[in-house]
């Protein structure tokens, strides 16, 4: 694997991690949102990621045997979670139904924070990888002098 491919893999992980972190932050910010512009309470979002090739179509034909299984990360979609809404009895709330229940999104703050910590660790690992590749590239240039 060359330096550029290693950086491409790390960059794809950083991009996917940024999307996951933004989605988690949006979920946490809207944990108590009962009314959205689309109508109804906020629905929890999740990121759908897939492993993807980091090569362009031309370089696929130039791969060696060692480079055949290299994959990066790509965000396929941000999907709406299908969890049922939480019904909380609050008869004085402006969004309460006729029985006095308010529909809140089913967002578990502890679960979202655990996802955030995992995403942060993945982000840190990708930054460390990019820095290591940069250091190897610099050392290779020094050797070549």
OpenMM code with the backbone's topology and positions (N, CA, C; nanometers):
from openmm import Vec3, app, unit

residues = "UNK UNK UNK UNK UNK UNK UNK UNK UNK UNK UNK UNK UNK UNK UNK UNK UNK UNK UNK UNK UNK UNK UNK UNK UNK UNK UNK UNK UNK UNK UNK UNK UNK UNK UNK UNK UNK UNK UNK UNK UNK UNK UNK UNK UNK UNK UNK UNK UNK UNK UNK UNK UNK UNK UNK UNK UNK UNK UNK UNK UNK UNK UNK UNK UNK UNK UNK UNK UNK UNK UNK UNK UNK UNK UNK UNK UNK UNK UNK UNK UNK UNK UNK UNK UNK UNK UNK UNK UNK UNK UNK UNK UNK UNK UNK UNK UNK UNK UNK UNK UNK UNK UNK UNK UNK UNK UNK UNK UNK UNK UNK UNK UNK UNK UNK UNK UNK UNK UNK UNK UNK UNK UNK UNK UNK UNK UNK UNK UNK UNK UNK UNK UNK UNK UNK UNK UNK UNK UNK UNK UNK UNK UNK UNK UNK".split()
positions = [
    Vec3(0.0850, -0.1166, 0.0000),
    Vec3(0.0000, 0.0000, 0.0000),
    Vec3(0.0901, 0.1236, 0.0000),
    Vec3(0.0533, 0.2215, -0.0799),
    Vec3(0.1314, 0.3442, -0.0857),
    Vec3(0.0777, 0.4477, 0.0133),
    Vec3(0.1503, 0.5576, 0.0253),
    Vec3(0.1133, 0.6619, 0.1207),
    Vec3(-0.0221, 0.7249, 0.0881),
    Vec3(-0.0463, 0.7504, -0.0387),
    Vec3(-0.1699, 0.8179, -0.0778),
    Vec3(-0.2918, 0.7298, -0.0472),
    Vec3(-0.2807, 0.6003, -0.0720),
    Vec3(-0.3914, 0.5090, -0.0411),
    Vec3(-0.4192, 0.5069, 0.1088),
    Vec3(-0.3132, 0.5048, 0.1894),
    Vec3(-0.3308, 0.5077, 0.3353),
    Vec3(-0.4000, 0.6365, 0.3787),
    Vec3(-0.3618, 0.7479, 0.3184),
    Vec3(-0.4279, 0.8746, 0.3511),
    Vec3(-0.5733, 0.8756, 0.3034),
    Vec3(-0.6008, 0.8150, 0.1885),
    Vec3(-0.7384, 0.8071, 0.1386),
    Vec3(-0.8275, 0.7269, 0.2328),
    Vec3(-0.7743, 0.6160, 0.2833),
    Vec3(-0.8513, 0.5340, 0.3766),
    Vec3(-0.8789, 0.6112, 0.5049),
    Vec3(-0.7765, 0.6775, 0.5567),
    Vec3(-0.7928, 0.7568, 0.6784),
    Vec3(-0.8908, 0.8717, 0.6560),
    Vec3(-0.8809, 0.9376, 0.5415),
    Vec3(-0.9712, 1.0497, 0.5115),
    Vec3(-1.1158, 1.0033, 0.4986),
    Vec3(-1.1368, 0.8855, 0.4413),
    Vec3(-1.2742, 0.8356, 0.4298),
    Vec3(-1.3318, 0.8068, 0.5685),
    Vec3(-1.2491, 0.7553, 0.6590),
    Vec3(-1.2937, 0.7327, 0.7964),
    Vec3(-1.3248, 0.8622, 0.8690),
    Vec3(-1.2430, 0.9649, 0.8444),
    Vec3(-1.2681, 1.0959, 0.9064),
    Vec3(-1.3975, 1.1569, 0.8550),
    Vec3(-1.4225, 1.1456, 0.7267),
    Vec3(-1.5452, 1.2013, 0.6688),
    Vec3(-1.6680, 1.1298, 0.7236),
    Vec3(-1.6637, 0.9975, 0.7285),
    Vec3(-1.7757, 0.9208, 0.7826),
    Vec3(-1.7947, 0.9520, 0.9313),
    Vec3(-1.6849, 0.9672, 1.0046),
    Vec3(-1.6933, 1.0003, 1.1465),
    Vec3(-1.7553, 1.1367, 1.1710),
    Vec3(-1.7227, 1.2323, 1.0856),
    Vec3(-1.7828, 1.3663, 1.0985),
    Vec3(-1.9338, 1.3592, 1.0778),
    Vec3(-1.9767, 1.2814, 0.9801),
    Vec3(-2.1202, 1.2669, 0.9558),
    Vec3(-2.1894, 1.1992, 1.0734),
    Vec3(-2.1267, 1.0941, 1.1277),
    Vec3(-2.1842, 1.0271, 1.2449),
    Vec3(-2.1932, 1.1215, 1.3643),
    Vec3(-2.0864, 1.1999, 1.3867),
    Vec3(-2.0858, 1.2929, 1.5003),
    Vec3(-2.1943, 1.4001, 1.4845),
    Vec3(-2.2109, 1.4519, 1.3636),
    Vec3(-2.3157, 1.5516, 1.3392),
    Vec3(-2.4543, 1.4928, 1.3624),
    Vec3(-2.4741, 1.3690, 1.3224),
    Vec3(-2.6038, 1.3031, 1.3412),
    Vec3(-2.6313, 1.2787, 1.4890),
    Vec3(-2.5304, 1.2365, 1.5622),
    Vec3(-2.5459, 1.2150, 1.7065),
    Vec3(-2.5784, 1.3474, 1.7759),
    Vec3(-2.5085, 1.4531, 1.7383),
    Vec3(-2.5349, 1.5843, 1.7979),
    Vec3(-2.6772, 1.6310, 1.7677),
    Vec3(-2.7239, 1.6039, 1.6463),
    Vec3(-2.8605, 1.6410, 1.6100),
    Vec3(-2.9612, 1.5627, 1.6939),
    Vec3(-2.9341, 1.4339, 1.7165),
    Vec3(-3.0230, 1.3538, 1.8005),
    Vec3(-3.0276, 1.4070, 1.9433),
    Vec3(-2.9113, 1.4402, 1.9983),
    Vec3(-2.9073, 1.4919, 2.1355),
    Vec3(-2.9767, 1.6276, 2.1458),
    Vec3(-2.9579, 1.7115, 2.0465),
    Vec3(-3.0192, 1.8446, 2.0496),
    Vec3(-3.1714, 1.8372, 2.0392),
    Vec3(-3.2227, 1.7336, 1.9766),
    Vec3(-3.3667, 1.7223, 1.9552),
    Vec3(-3.4317, 1.6148, 2.0412),
    Vec3(-3.3684, 1.5773, 2.1503),
    Vec3(-3.4199, 1.4704, 2.2357),
    Vec3(-3.5569, 1.5026, 2.2952),
    Vec3(-3.5904, 1.6285, 2.3074),
    Vec3(-3.7198, 1.6683, 2.3649),
    Vec3(-3.8056, 1.7475, 2.2662),
    Vec3(-3.7739, 1.7380, 2.1371),
    Vec3(-3.8479, 1.8146, 2.0367),
    Vec3(-3.9787, 1.7434, 2.0042),
    Vec3(-4.0888, 1.8112, 2.0290),
    Vec3(-4.2208, 1.7526, 2.0048),
    Vec3(-4.2861, 1.8038, 1.8770),
    Vec3(-4.2273, 1.9077, 1.8175),
    Vec3(-4.2875, 1.9648, 1.6970),
    Vec3(-4.1777, 2.0053, 1.5996),
    Vec3(-4.1843, 1.9504, 1.4794),
    Vec3(-4.0870, 1.9815, 1.3747),
    Vec3(-4.1581, 2.0504, 1.2585),
    Vec3(-4.0835, 2.1135, 1.1677),
    Vec3(-4.1471, 2.1759, 1.0508),
    Vec3(-4.2245, 2.0749, 0.9643),
    Vec3(-4.1836, 1.9474, 0.9671),
    Vec3(-4.2537, 1.8448, 0.8898),
    Vec3(-4.3808, 1.7976, 0.9605),
    Vec3(-4.3965, 1.8359, 1.0847),
    Vec3(-4.5110, 1.7931, 1.1648),
    Vec3(-4.4748, 1.6748, 1.2518),
    Vec3(-4.5233, 1.6751, 1.3723),
    Vec3(-4.4951, 1.5653, 1.4642),
    Vec3(-4.3617, 1.5818, 1.5330),
    Vec3(-4.3311, 1.4899, 1.6238),
    Vec3(-4.2044, 1.4975, 1.6968),
    Vec3(-4.0855, 1.4587, 1.6090),
    Vec3(-3.9687, 1.4974, 1.6557),
    Vec3(-3.8437, 1.4621, 1.5875),
    Vec3(-3.8276, 1.3110, 1.5871),
    Vec3(-3.7737, 1.2575, 1.4796),
    Vec3(-3.7435, 1.1144, 1.4698),
    Vec3(-3.5921, 1.0973, 1.4749),
    Vec3(-3.5460, 1.0054, 1.5589),
    Vec3(-3.4031, 0.9775, 1.5724),
    Vec3(-3.3444, 0.9377, 1.4372),
    Vec3(-3.2219, 0.9843, 1.4107),
    Vec3(-3.1527, 0.9529, 1.2857),
    Vec3(-3.0354, 0.8598, 1.3139),
    Vec3(-3.0046, 0.7741, 1.2180),
    Vec3(-2.8881, 0.6876, 1.2252),
    Vec3(-2.8126, 0.6945, 1.0934),
    Vec3(-2.6830, 0.6714, 1.0999),
    Vec3(-2.5981, 0.6755, 0.9819),
    Vec3(-2.5767, 0.5334, 0.9320),
    Vec3(-2.5950, 0.5140, 0.8029),
    Vec3(-2.5707, 0.3841, 0.7399),
    Vec3(-2.4381, 0.3948, 0.6659),
    Vec3(-2.3380, 0.3184, 0.7119),
    Vec3(-2.2047, 0.3196, 0.6522),
    Vec3(-2.1772, 0.1876, 0.5834),
    Vec3(-2.0971, 0.1945, 0.4779),
    Vec3(-2.0539, 0.0728, 0.4081),
    Vec3(-1.9048, 0.0831, 0.3812),
    Vec3(-1.8432, -0.0336, 0.3631),
    Vec3(-1.7040, -0.0376, 0.3206),
    Vec3(-1.7015, -0.0156, 0.1694),
    Vec3(-1.6092, 0.0654, 0.1238),
    Vec3(-1.6028, 0.0977, -0.0180),
    Vec3(-1.4586, 0.0987, -0.0652),
    Vec3(-1.4406, 0.0756, -0.1923),
    Vec3(-1.3062, 0.0808, -0.2495),
    Vec3(-1.2542, 0.2236, -0.2446),
    Vec3(-1.1242, 0.2376, -0.2266),
    Vec3(-1.0638, 0.3705, -0.2241),
    Vec3(-0.9975, 0.4048, -0.3569),
    Vec3(-1.0030, 0.3124, -0.4507),
    Vec3(-0.9364, 0.3332, -0.5787),
    Vec3(-1.0312, 0.3937, -0.6818),
    Vec3(-0.9723, 0.4644, -0.7763),
    Vec3(-1.0507, 0.5092, -0.8909),
    Vec3(-1.0553, 0.3953, -0.9931),
    Vec3(-1.1420, 0.4027, -1.0929),
    Vec3(-1.1569, 0.2896, -1.1859),
    Vec3(-1.0272, 0.2501, -1.2573),
    Vec3(-0.9405, 0.3452, -1.2888),
    Vec3(-0.8163, 0.3105, -1.3576),
    Vec3(-0.7211, 0.2336, -1.2676),
    Vec3(-0.7069, 0.2782, -1.1422),
    Vec3(-0.6103, 0.2149, -1.0528),
    Vec3(-0.6529, 0.0744, -1.0111),
    Vec3(-0.7807, 0.0388, -1.0309),
    Vec3(-0.8263, -0.0968, -1.0007),
    Vec3(-0.7456, -0.1977, -1.0825),
    Vec3(-0.7124, -0.1638, -1.2044),
    Vec3(-0.6388, -0.2545, -1.2910),
    Vec3(-0.4897, -0.2584, -1.2580),
    Vec3(-0.4419, -0.1644, -1.1790),
    Vec3(-0.3001, -0.1559, -1.1477),
    Vec3(-0.2666, -0.2107, -1.0089),
    Vec3(-0.3619, -0.2706, -0.9415),
    Vec3(-0.3404, -0.3208, -0.8052),
    Vec3(-0.2439, -0.4389, -0.8030),
    Vec3(-0.1727, -0.4474, -0.6929),
    Vec3(-0.0903, -0.5655, -0.6692),
    Vec3(-0.1711, -0.6619, -0.5822),
    Vec3(-0.1175, -0.7775, -0.5564),
    Vec3(-0.1878, -0.8767, -0.4746),
    Vec3(-0.2076, -0.8272, -0.3318),
    Vec3(-0.1196, -0.7421, -0.2818),
    Vec3(-0.1300, -0.6918, -0.1446),
    Vec3(-0.2367, -0.5847, -0.1297),
    Vec3(-0.2723, -0.5189, -0.2383),
    Vec3(-0.3656, -0.4061, -0.2314),
    Vec3(-0.5096, -0.4440, -0.2650),
    Vec3(-0.5389, -0.5684, -0.2868),
    Vec3(-0.6709, -0.6066, -0.3374),
    Vec3(-0.7836, -0.5905, -0.2351),
    Vec3(-0.7571, -0.5964, -0.1085),
    Vec3(-0.8635, -0.5930, -0.0085),
    Vec3(-0.8708, -0.4609, 0.0680),
    Vec3(-0.8170, -0.3544, 0.0157),
    Vec3(-0.8191, -0.2271, 0.0854),
    Vec3(-0.9548, -0.1602, 0.0694),
    Vec3(-1.0128, -0.1216, 0.1812),
    Vec3(-1.1444, -0.0579, 0.1805),
    Vec3(-1.1414, 0.0660, 0.2670),
    Vec3(-1.2245, 0.1602, 0.2319),
    Vec3(-1.2463, 0.2794, 0.3121),
    Vec3(-1.3909, 0.2794, 0.3612),
    Vec3(-1.4324, 0.3868, 0.4240),
    Vec3(-1.5693, 0.3985, 0.4744),
    Vec3(-1.6438, 0.5024, 0.3922),
    Vec3(-1.7730, 0.4766, 0.3720),
    Vec3(-1.8562, 0.5722, 0.2998),
    Vec3(-1.9942, 0.5732, 0.3633),
    Vec3(-2.0513, 0.6904, 0.3768),
    Vec3(-2.1860, 0.7040, 0.4302),
    Vec3(-2.2842, 0.6818, 0.3157),
    Vec3(-2.3665, 0.5801, 0.3292),
    Vec3(-2.4676, 0.5507, 0.2269),
    Vec3(-2.5891, 0.6408, 0.2433),
    Vec3(-2.6337, 0.6570, 0.3690),
    Vec3(-2.7552, 0.7344, 0.3935),
    Vec3(-2.7646, 0.7697, 0.5409),
    Vec3(-2.8485, 0.8643, 0.5673),
    Vec3(-2.8883, 0.8940, 0.7050),
    Vec3(-3.0349, 0.8561, 0.7121),
    Vec3(-3.0631, 0.7505, 0.7874),
    Vec3(-3.1993, 0.6977, 0.7901),
    Vec3(-3.2715, 0.7383, 0.9180),
    Vec3(-3.4027, 0.7370, 0.9095),
    Vec3(-3.4881, 0.7677, 1.0239),
    Vec3(-3.5115, 0.6381, 1.0999),
    Vec3(-3.4846, 0.6417, 1.2293),
    Vec3(-3.5029, 0.5244, 1.3140),
    Vec3(-3.6523, 0.4951, 1.3280),
    Vec3(-3.6873, 0.3698, 1.3327),
    Vec3(-3.8287, 0.3276, 1.3380),
    Vec3(-3.8770, 0.3000, 1.4805),
    Vec3(-3.8047, 0.3464, 1.5790),
    Vec3(-3.8480, 0.3245, 1.7169),
    Vec3(-3.9810, 0.3963, 1.7411),
    Vec3(-4.0683, 0.3358, 1.8196),
    Vec3(-4.1943, 0.4052, 1.8515),
    Vec3(-4.1674, 0.5250, 1.9432),
    Vec3(-4.2537, 0.6218, 1.9347),
    Vec3(-4.2397, 0.7422, 2.0164),
    Vec3(-4.2757, 0.7128, 2.1617),
    Vec3(-4.2148, 0.7896, 2.2537),
    Vec3(-4.2476, 0.7762, 2.3958),
    Vec3(-4.3705, 0.8613, 2.4238),
    Vec3(-4.4648, 0.8052, 2.4959),
    Vec3(-4.5851, 0.8776, 2.5358),
    Vec3(-4.5710, 0.9175, 2.6822),
    Vec3(-4.5711, 1.0482, 2.7086),
    Vec3(-4.5545, 1.0993, 2.8440),
    Vec3(-4.6798, 1.1790, 2.8801),
    Vec3(-4.7335, 1.1531, 2.9975),
    Vec3(-4.8550, 1.2213, 3.0412),
    Vec3(-4.8201, 1.3613, 3.0898),
    Vec3(-4.8553, 1.4619, 3.0100),
    Vec3(-4.8356, 1.6036, 3.0427),
    Vec3(-4.9555, 1.6810, 2.9888),
    Vec3(-5.0658, 1.6826, 3.0630),
    Vec3(-5.1879, 1.7448, 3.0094),
    Vec3(-5.1763, 1.8951, 2.9837),
    Vec3(-5.0831, 1.9652, 3.0469),
    Vec3(-5.0688, 2.1091, 3.0257),
    Vec3(-4.9802, 2.1457, 2.9080),
    Vec3(-4.9179, 2.0486, 2.8457),
    Vec3(-4.8265, 2.0740, 2.7339),
    Vec3(-4.9055, 2.1136, 2.6090),
    Vec3(-4.8584, 2.2121, 2.5321),
    Vec3(-4.9327, 2.2542, 2.4126),
    Vec3(-4.9457, 2.1458, 2.3048),
    Vec3(-4.8592, 2.0467, 2.3055),
    Vec3(-4.8658, 1.9400, 2.2053),
    Vec3(-4.9329, 1.8138, 2.2588),
    Vec3(-4.9969, 1.8226, 2.3730),
    Vec3(-5.0635, 1.7056, 2.4307),
    Vec3(-5.1865, 1.6695, 2.3480),
    Vec3(-5.2125, 1.5390, 2.3375),
    Vec3(-5.3321, 1.4958, 2.2649),
    Vec3(-5.4540, 1.5075, 2.3560),
    Vec3(-5.5678, 1.4590, 2.3118),
    Vec3(-5.6923, 1.4715, 2.3887),
    Vec3(-5.6847, 1.3982, 2.5227),
    Vec3(-5.6035, 1.2949, 2.5316),
    Vec3(-5.5896, 1.2203, 2.6575),
    Vec3(-5.4826, 1.2792, 2.7486),
    Vec3(-5.4115, 1.3846, 2.7041),
    Vec3(-5.3095, 1.4491, 2.7851),
    Vec3(-5.1696, 1.3941, 2.7651),
    Vec3(-5.1485, 1.3092, 2.6663),
    Vec3(-5.0175, 1.2504, 2.6410),
    Vec3(-4.9439, 1.3266, 2.5319),
    Vec3(-4.8142, 1.3435, 2.5546),
    Vec3(-4.7270, 1.4107, 2.4585),
    Vec3(-4.6334, 1.3053, 2.3992),
    Vec3(-4.6150, 1.3094, 2.2675),
    Vec3(-4.5241, 1.2169, 2.1993),
    Vec3(-4.3853, 1.2789, 2.1931),
    Vec3(-4.2893, 1.2094, 2.2533),
    Vec3(-4.1497, 1.2518, 2.2506),
    Vec3(-4.0691, 1.1512, 2.1689),
    Vec3(-3.9580, 1.1965, 2.1082),
    Vec3(-3.8725, 1.1003, 2.0385),
    Vec3(-3.8102, 1.0028, 2.1375),
    Vec3(-3.7911, 0.8784, 2.0945),
    Vec3(-3.7306, 0.7768, 2.1807),
    Vec3(-3.5784, 0.7830, 2.1641),
    Vec3(-3.5190, 0.8836, 2.2273),
    Vec3(-3.3746, 0.9029, 2.2206),
    Vec3(-3.3176, 0.8808, 2.3598),
    Vec3(-3.2316, 0.7799, 2.3707),
    Vec3(-3.1656, 0.7483, 2.4958),
    Vec3(-3.0336, 0.8259, 2.4985),
    Vec3(-3.0232, 0.9227, 2.5885),
    Vec3(-2.9058, 1.0088, 2.5948),
    Vec3(-2.7793, 0.9286, 2.6256),
    Vec3(-2.7891, 0.8286, 2.7106),
    Vec3(-2.6724, 0.7462, 2.7443),
    Vec3(-2.6250, 0.6696, 2.6207),
    Vec3(-2.7176, 0.6155, 2.5448),
    Vec3(-2.6827, 0.5437, 2.4227),
    Vec3(-2.6160, 0.6369, 2.3217),
    Vec3(-2.6711, 0.7561, 2.3066),
    Vec3(-2.6130, 0.8532, 2.2127),
    Vec3(-2.4728, 0.8952, 2.2572),
    Vec3(-2.4517, 0.9114, 2.3870),
    Vec3(-2.3191, 0.9479, 2.4368),
    Vec3(-2.2197, 0.8336, 2.4146),
    Vec3(-2.2646, 0.7100, 2.4291),
    Vec3(-2.1762, 0.5958, 2.4010),
    Vec3(-2.1377, 0.5940, 2.2530),
    Vec3(-2.2339, 0.6213, 2.1649),
    Vec3(-2.2043, 0.6298, 2.0210),
    Vec3(-2.1074, 0.7447, 1.9936),
    Vec3(-2.1245, 0.8551, 2.0652),
    Vec3(-2.0366, 0.9701, 2.0462),
    Vec3(-1.8934, 0.9371, 2.0881),
    Vec3(-1.8768, 0.8663, 2.1998),
    Vec3(-1.7427, 0.8304, 2.2452),
    Vec3(-1.6764, 0.7333, 2.1478),
    Vec3(-1.7525, 0.6386, 2.0950),
    Vec3(-1.6984, 0.5451, 1.9964),
    Vec3(-1.6556, 0.6190, 1.8708),
    Vec3(-1.7383, 0.7095, 1.8255),
    Vec3(-1.7057, 0.7879, 1.7062),
    Vec3(-1.5826, 0.8748, 1.7308),
    Vec3(-1.5717, 0.9315, 1.8494),
    Vec3(-1.4548, 1.0127, 1.8837),
    Vec3(-1.3274, 0.9291, 1.8805),
    Vec3(-1.3328, 0.8071, 1.9348),
    Vec3(-1.2152, 0.7186, 1.9337),
    Vec3(-1.1774, 0.6801, 1.7910),
    Vec3(-1.2781, 0.6518, 1.7065),
    Vec3(-1.2506, 0.6208, 1.5661),
    Vec3(-1.1869, 0.7402, 1.4961),
    Vec3(-1.2368, 0.8588, 1.5258),
    Vec3(-1.1831, 0.9808, 1.4662),
    Vec3(-1.0367, 0.9992, 1.5072),
    Vec3(-1.0091, 0.9805, 1.6372),
    Vec3(-0.8721, 0.9933, 1.6870),
    Vec3(-0.7798, 0.8917, 1.6217),
    Vec3(-0.8274, 0.7678, 1.6022),
    Vec3(-0.7453, 0.6645, 1.5387),
    Vec3(-0.7132, 0.7027, 1.3942),
    Vec3(-0.8092, 0.7592, 1.3231),
    Vec3(-0.7846, 0.8009, 1.1847),
    Vec3(-0.6893, 0.9196, 1.1770),
    Vec3(-0.6986, 1.0110, 1.2714),
    Vec3(-0.6046, 1.1236, 1.2750),
    Vec3(-0.4636, 1.0726, 1.3041),
    Vec3(-0.4512, 0.9799, 1.3986),
    Vec3(-0.3208, 0.9211, 1.4306),
    Vec3(-0.2623, 0.8498, 1.3096),
    Vec3(-0.3465, 0.7781, 1.2363),
    Vec3(-0.3008, 0.7101, 1.1154),
    Vec3(-0.2504, 0.8105, 1.0128),
    Vec3(-0.3251, 0.9174, 0.9909),
    Vec3(-0.2832, 1.0190, 0.8943),
    Vec3(-0.1518, 1.0837, 0.9367),
    Vec3(-0.1357, 1.1096, 1.0656),
    Vec3(-0.0107, 1.1680, 1.1144),
    Vec3(0.1058, 1.0714, 1.0974),
    Vec3(0.0822, 0.9421, 1.1200),
    Vec3(0.1878, 0.8418, 1.1020),
    Vec3(0.2292, 0.8330, 0.9552),
    Vec3(0.1335, 0.8363, 0.8652),
    Vec3(0.1638, 0.8330, 0.7218),
    Vec3(0.2428, 0.9571, 0.6824),
    Vec3(0.2025, 1.0696, 0.7363),
    Vec3(0.2742, 1.1945, 0.7079),
    Vec3(0.4190, 1.1850, 0.7563),
    Vec3(0.4382, 1.1291, 0.8755),
    Vec3(0.5733, 1.1118, 0.9292),
    Vec3(0.6575, 1.0172, 0.8453),
    Vec3(0.5962, 0.9070, 0.7988),
    Vec3(0.6693, 0.8129, 0.7127),
    Vec3(0.7060, 0.8782, 0.5801),
    Vec3(0.6161, 0.9571, 0.5261),
    Vec3(0.6411, 1.0253, 0.3996),
    Vec3(0.7566, 1.1248, 0.4153),
    Vec3(0.7566, 1.1978, 0.5266),
    Vec3(0.8640, 1.2930, 0.5531),
    Vec3(0.9978, 1.2215, 0.5677),
    Vec3(1.0001, 1.1106, 0.6405),
    Vec3(1.1241, 1.0336, 0.6572),
    Vec3(1.1719, 0.9768, 0.5238),
    Vec3(1.0801, 0.9341, 0.4399),
    Vec3(1.1190, 0.8821, 0.3083),
    Vec3(1.1808, 0.9923, 0.2231),
    Vec3(1.1286, 1.1138, 0.2331),
    Vec3(1.1877, 1.2266, 0.1596),
    Vec3(1.3275, 1.2600, 0.2107),
    Vec3(1.3459, 1.2511, 0.3440),
    Vec3(1.4770, 1.2764, 0.4022),
    Vec3(1.5796, 1.1728, 0.3582),
    Vec3(1.5385, 1.0483, 0.3487),
    Vec3(1.6284, 0.9407, 0.3041),
    Vec3(1.6702, 0.9650, 0.1592),
    Vec3(1.5781, 1.0151, 0.0804),
    Vec3(1.6038, 1.0373, -0.0618),
    Vec3(1.6961, 1.1534, -0.0912),
    Vec3(1.7279, 1.2341, 0.0067),
    Vec3(1.8137, 1.3507, -0.0160),
    Vec3(1.9577, 1.3124, -0.0305),
] * unit.nanometer
topology = app.Topology()
chain = topology.addChain("A")
for resn in residues:
    res = topology.addResidue(resn, chain)
    for name in ("N", "CA", "C"):
        topology.addAtom(name, app.Element.getBySymbol(name[0]), res)
